[in-house]
Amino acid sequence: MQREKLSVRLGWICLVVVGVGILAFGLIVATVPTSDNQPLMRTVGVASIGFGLFGVLITVIPFRGRDRWAWFTLWFYPAFWVTHLVGRLPPGKDHVHQVVFIVLSLAGLLLPVRQFFPGRSQQE
């Protein structure tokens, strides 16, 4: 088995942090009762649990294995968070967490880019 490069390790750790953050948000929203739009918020929570879980699993298994499809699929994270930031979408009134998740997801995808797309000299 090939030794994991530092860039891949840092990349998947950044992406797992984003996935776990989404998963934790989902768990809180799905289980903590609120007075406003409770059924809708619980639905958002359950969807977030699934979104976070899929992201973590895609990161931990195929992304770490350098499967290109996983690298392309995980571009959903920065697209999702940029959309939330630009559209001023919830959760929260401050959008610091969205900026943090954008930076983490971009770092997670860009740090190991050469491992997913090696140059000609590395392929030989």
C-alpha positions, 0 to 999 in steps of 0.5 A: 500500500502506498504511503499517504502523502502529507498533502492528501492527509491534510486535505482529507482532514480539512474535508472531514472537519467540514463534514463533521461540522455539517453532521453535528449541525444536523444532529443538533437541529434534528434533536433540539426542539424549537418553536418556529417551523419545528417540522421543517427544521427537523427535516433540514437537520435530518438532511444535514445528517445525511449530507455530512455523513456522505461527505465524511464517508466519501472523504475517508474512503475514496478520497483518501484512495485518490479516486478522482470521482471523489475529488470532483464530487467534494467540490460540492462543499465549497459550492454549497458554502459559497452559495450560502454566504452569497445568498445570506442563507442560514444557519446563523446570523454571522457568516464566519462559519461559512467562510471557515468551511469555504477555506477548509473545503478549498484547502482540502481540495487544492492541497492534494490536487497533484496527487489526483492529477499527477504530471507526466513525469510522475506517471512514468 
